[in-house]
Amino acid sequence: MDEWLLKERLPERGNRWREIWEEAKKLCYLAAPMAAVTLSFFLVTVISLMMVGHLGELALSSTAIAISFTGVTGFSVILGMASALETTSGQAFGAQQYERVGTQTYTAIVSLLFVCIPLSLLWIYMMDLLKLAGQDPQISHEAGRFSVCLIPALFGYAVLEPLIRYFQMQSLTTPLLVSSCTTLCIHVPVCWVLVYKSGLANLGGAVSIGLSTWLNVVILGLYMRYSPDCRKTRAPISSKIFKIQGMKEFFRFAVPSAVMVCLEWWSYELMILMSGLLPNPQLESSVLVCVDVNTLNSISTLYAMPFGFGAAARISNELGAGRPEGARLSVRALALLAGVSALVISSCVFASRGVFGYIFSNEKEVVDYVAYMAPLLCLSIITDNAQACLSGVARGCGWQHIGAYINLASFYLFGVPIAIALTFWLDFRGMGLWIGILSGATLQTILLSLVTIFTNWEKQAAEARERLFQEESSLVNNRLS
């Protein structure tokens, strides 16, 4: 009897692995273009930083601080709030409520444009705020000028991010790939001219980022308006976009989404800002931005691949369609791919650690310091792969509030205190900052893993369907009344 049971279980186990493998292949098919899209978007900023960095340590450090500050106070907020569409639009598309996807996209764009107004005012006074924070006066002055020139990019980003989610939730990766690659190809010569030939110097990097952001918006907007691929989800522009009910639904998910994303983003950017308080601020911030950019923004397989996998998983689509088994299967395949990519990428980064620094600076001191930090960078890649995938699961399920609490505890109650103690009390300098943040990222990954493991997918699917059709009934009743 026991032997018979064993024989019956083996095929089941084999079938399970075959299903995971088939799902992994589907995810790769969707993830590859999405990873290229994410990489292209990140490279727009990184290329500007690279070109500005070759103007000298002051230009690199001030631009790094400016990008850090604008990321903390602007881009992270917009990215986080737009991520709410991964819950609402993703589940609506899965439930075949197609027109709502377009309406939600327009509502998000209008809402985020309003949010940009106070954020841009904050950027205007960035120089004074940095001086109050104890940053070097020269760095603060140049960073303040750079941030003002980035304001057009902020408003463009508020339109671009909802458009990305609009295509992403429908698995329409081709227009995203075409628009991002086209923009990147144009960005390189435009940035070179603005930085080295126009007389704008480091400010040319900011102007080029704004131009590239709006070019992306134009390309995606035209595709959305005229492509037959968007026929089902292309909602008419009407007063429904401005209704309080629609905006309330958006902000209900957008605020915890922003908190979840921002708490993590801010912890990394806080590391860059704290580097300006060290004895050699230009060297420390130059080195840490190389490591930070390599981890979060540039060589972007570090973050683009897991983010691409998270986007491709379409957890929200499966839940909206009432398919808990599909969601569960996607998560398992996602975990497998994240582990493989982490090992491959970290190995490549460690093998090429001696040349990373030259991408951002000609200074040998900077290059050597980056090579010294490479082992920590490799460990960060592993945690980034895991947490990016797990965060995608959280957004798909709609429990961003849980993710926000986890990020708060992991980074601000655990990681940042360790970073401060190692850096300023034990004199570990930049190494101490990175160890602290890595500790926080490790705890974050463990906690998100536990939440995902114990998720009741049947309950998640039932709650998603109930919420969607309650809102649909409410909209019908409003029309009739």
N, C-alpha and C positions, 0 to 999 in steps of 0.2 A: 504493500500500500504506500509506504513512504517513497519507494523508488518511483511508483507511478506518479505521485504528486510532484516529485522532483522533475520528472520528464515533462510534466504539464507546465511547470513554472519556467523552465528554460526557454521555450518558444516565446512565452509572454515577455520575458526579460529581453530576448533578442528583438522582438517586435517593438518594444519600447525604445531600444537604442536605434533601431531603423527609423522610427518616427522622429526621434530627436535629430538624427542625421539628415533626414529629408527636410525637416524644418530649418536646420542650420544652413542647408544649401539655399533655401528660399530667402532666409535672412541675409546671406551673403550677396545674393543677387540684388536685393534692395539696398543693402548696406554699402556696397562698393561705391555706387554713385553718390549716396548720401554722405559718405566719408569724404569723397572728393569735393563735394559742395562745402562741407564744413571746413575742410582744409583751405579751400580757396578763399572763403570769407575771412578766416583767421590770417591768412597770408597777406591780405591787403594791409592790415595793421603792421604785421611783422616786416614786410618789405619796406614800408615807410620808416620803421624803427631801424632797420639795417642800414638804409641809406643815410639817415640822420646820424647814426652812430659813427660813421666814418668821418664826420665833421669834427670829432674830438670827444673827450670824456665829458665835458660840460654839456654838449649837445645831447649825448646819449643819456646821461643821468637825468637831465631836466625833462627830456621827452619821456623817459621811463616813469618819472614821477607824475608827469601830466597824464599819461595813459593810465597809470595806477589810480590817480584821483578821479578822472572822468569815468573810469570803469567802476569805481566804488560808488560814485554819486549819480551816475547816469546810465551807462550801458548795461550794468548788471540789473538795475531796476527794470529797464525796458525788457531785457531778455527774460527776466524772471516773470514779469507780468504776462508777457506774450505766451509763456509756457502754459498758461491756463488753458489755451486752446487745445493743447495736447489731451486734456481731459474732455472739455465740452465739445469741441468740433470732432475729435476722434471718435467719441462715443456716439455723437449724432450721425456721423457718416456710417458707422457700423450698424446703427438702427435704421438706416436708409431714409433719414430725415435730411435730404440733400440740401434743400433751400436754406435750412438753418445754418449750414456750414458757411455759406457766403455771407449771410446776415451777421453771424457772429464775428466773422473776419472784419467786416466793415465797422462793427461796433467797437471791436478791439482797437482798430486804427484810430478812430475818433477819440476814444478814451485815452490812448497813449499819447496822442498829440497834445491833449490838455495837460497830461502829466509832465510833458517836456518843458512847459513854460517855467515853472518854479525851478526845475533842474538846471535850465540854461542860465537863469539868474544867479544861481549858486556858482556856476562856472566862471562867470564874469569876475567874481571876487576871489577866485582861487589863489591868486598871488598873496593877498593879505592873509588868507586862511592858512597857507603853508608857512608863512613867516610866524604867525601866532603859534603854530605847531612846533616851532623850533627848527624848521628846515633852513638850509644854507640860503642866504639872500640871493646869490646869483642863480642858483638852481630854481628858487621860487619865482624869480622874475621871468625867466625863460619858460618855465612850466606854465605860468599864468597866461602868457601870450599864446602859447600852443593850445591851451584849453579853449580860449575864446574862438580861435580859428576852427575848433572842432564842433562848435554849436550846430552848424548846418548838418553835420553828420549825425548828430543826435536825433534831429527831427526825421531825417531819412531812415534812421534805424527804427524809429517808432512805426514807420509804414512797412519797412522791409520784414521785420520779424513776424508780424501776423501773416504776411503774404507767404513766407516760408512755411509756416504751420499749415496754411491753407492747402498748399501742394503736398506737404509732407503727410498730412492725415489721409490723403487720397492715394498715397504711394505714387504720386506723379513726380518722379525724381528727374526725368529728362529735362524739363524746362529749368529746374533748379541748377542742374549740371551745366547746361548751355549758358545760362545767364551768369553764373559765378565764374566759369572759365573764361568767358568773353570779357567780363569785367577785370579779371586778374591780368589777362594779356594786355589790356589797355592801360591798366594801372601802372605797370612796370615802367614804360617809357614816360608816361605823364608824371609820375612821381620823380623820376630821374631829372626831367626838365625842370620841374618846380623846385627841387632841392638844390640842384647844382648850377642851373643856368638862368633861373628867373630872378635871382637875388633874394628870394624868400628864405633861403637856407632851411633851417629846421622847421619853420612855419609851412614850408612847401609840403612837408609830410602830412600835416593836418589838413591842408586844403585838398590834397590828393585823396585822402580817406573820404572826405565829404563828397567829392565828385564821383568816386567809385560807388559809394553807397547809393546815391541817387540814380546812377546808371543802372544798378541792379533793380531798383524800384521800378524804373521805367520799363525795363525788359519784362519783368514778371507781371507788371500791371497790364501791359499790352497782350501778353499771352493769356492772362486771366479773362480779359475782355473779349478776345476774338477767337480763341481756340475752341474747337468742338469738344476737346477733352474736359472742359470746364462747364459744359452746357447744363448739366444736372445741378451743379452747385453754385452756378452764377446767379446770385440773388439780385433783384433790382435795387437801385439806390433809392430808398424811400425814408419816410419818417420813422419806420420801425427801428432804424439804426440808432436813433437818438432817444428811444423810449427808455424810461427809467428802469423798467423791468429787465430789459436786455443788458443794460449797463450794470445793474445790481448783480445779475447772474455772472457777468464777466468778472467784476471785482470780487465776488465771493470766492472765486478760485484764484484770481490774479494776485490778491494780497498775500495769501499763504505761499503761493508759488514764488512770488518775489522774495519773500522772507527766506524761503528754503534756498533759493539760488544765491541770494545776496550774502547770507551769513557765511556760506562757504567761500564765495568770491572775495568778500571783504577780508577774510582771514589771510588769504594769499597776498592781497594788495597791502594789507596792514604790515606784512613782512617787508615789502618794498619800502613803505614809508618809514618803518623803524630803522631800516638800513641807513637812512639819511641822518640818523642820530649817532652813528658810529664814528670813530676817530677819523677814518678816511672815507667820507660819504660818497665821493664820486666813484671811487673804486668799488666800494661795497654795493652801491645801488646798480652800478654797471654790471657787476658779476651776477648779482641776484636776479636782475632782469633777464640776463642770458639764460639762467637756469629756469626762472619762472616762465619766461616766454617759451622756452623749449618744452616745458611741461604742460602749459595750459594753452598756448596759442600757436606756436610755430611747429616745427618738424611734426606737424599736427596729427600724424598717426597716433601720437601720444594721447590725444583727446578725441580726435575726429573719428577714429575707428570705433571706440566704444559708444560715442554719441551717435554715430551712424547706425550701429547695431540697435541701440535703444530706440531710435526713430523707426527703424525697419520692423521692430517687433510688433508694433501696432497693437500694443496691449489694449489700448482704449477701443480700437475697432472691434476686437474680439469680445470685450465686455459689453459694448453697446449692442452687438449682434446677439448677445445671450449665449456665447460659447465659452464657458469657463475652462473647458478642457483645452481649447485652442490657446487661451491666455497662458495656462499652466505650461503647455508644451513650448510656447515661445520663450518663456522665462528660462526653462531648462536649456534650450538651444543657445539662448543668449549668454548664459553662464559659461557654457563650453567654449563659445567663440571668444569671450572676453579673456578667459584663461590662456588660450592659445596666443591671442594677439599680444597680451602682456608679456609673455615669455619671449616672443620673437622680437618685439620692439625694444624691450629693455636690454636684450643681448646686443642688438645692433647699436644702441646708444652707448653702451659700455665699451664696445669695440672701437667706436669712433670718438671717444671722449677727448682725445687730444686735438681735434680739429673744430669742435663746436664753437669755441670762443672766437675763432677767426670770422665766423659768420657775422658777428656783431661788433667786433672791435679789432684794430690792428695792434693794440697794446699787449705786449707779451705777459705783463703782470695779470691782466684780465684773463687771458687765455689759460694761463697756468692755474689760476684760481678756479676757473670753470671745470678744468680737468680734475682738480682735487675734489670738487663737489659732485662729480659724476656718479659715485655709488649711491648717494642719497637720491639723485635724480632717477636712477633706475628703480629704486624702491618706490618712489613716488608714482612712476608710470604704472606699476602693478596696482597700487591702491586707486589711482585715477581710473584705470580701466574698470575695476570692480564697481566703484561708487557711481561712475557715470551710467553704467547699465542699470544699477539698482535705483538710481534717481529717476531714470526713464520709466521704470516699473511703477514707482511711486506716483509720477505725474499721470501715467495712464490709468491708474486706479482711482486717482482723485484724493489720495491721502497725503497731500503736500503739507498739511499741518503737522503730521507726524514727522515728516522729513525735516520740517523747520525746528522742531524740538530736538531732534537728534543732532542736527548741525550746530545748534546753540550749545548743547552739552559737549559735543565732541571737540569743537574748536575753541570756544570762548571759556569754557569751564575746565578744559583739559589741555588742549594744544597750545593756545596762546600763552597761558601762564608758564608752561614748560619752556616755550621759546624765549620769553622774557628772562626767566631765571638763568637759562644756559647762556644767553647772549650778554646780559649786562651784569650778572652776579658772578658767573663762572668764566667770563671772558672767552666764550666760544666764537664770538663775532657772527659772521654770516652763517657759519655752520650751525650755530645754536638756533638761529631763526628757523632754518630749514628742518632741523630735527624736531622742533616743537610742532610745526605745522604737519610734518609727516606723522607724528604721534596722533594728532587730532584726526587726520585722514584715515588712519588705521582703525581707530575706535569707531569712526563714522561708518566705515565699511562693515565692521562686525555687527553694529546695531541694525543697519539697513538689511544685512543678510538675515538676521534673526526675524525681523518683521516680515520679510518676503517669504521665508521658509514657513512661517506659521499663518500665512494669509489664507483665508477661506475663499477660494475663487468662485464657488457657487454663490456665496453671499454677495461678493463684489459684483457679479454679473446681474443678480437680481436687483440690487440697489441701483445700478446704473440704468437698467431698463425702467424701473419704477420712476426714477427722477425724470428721465427723458419724456416719458409718456404723461406724467403729471404736468410738466411744463407745456407739452403739446396741447393737452386738454385746456390748460389755462389760456393759451393763446387763442384757441378756437372760441372759447367762451367770451373772451374780450372782443373778438371780431363780431360775434353775434349780438353782443350788447351795445 
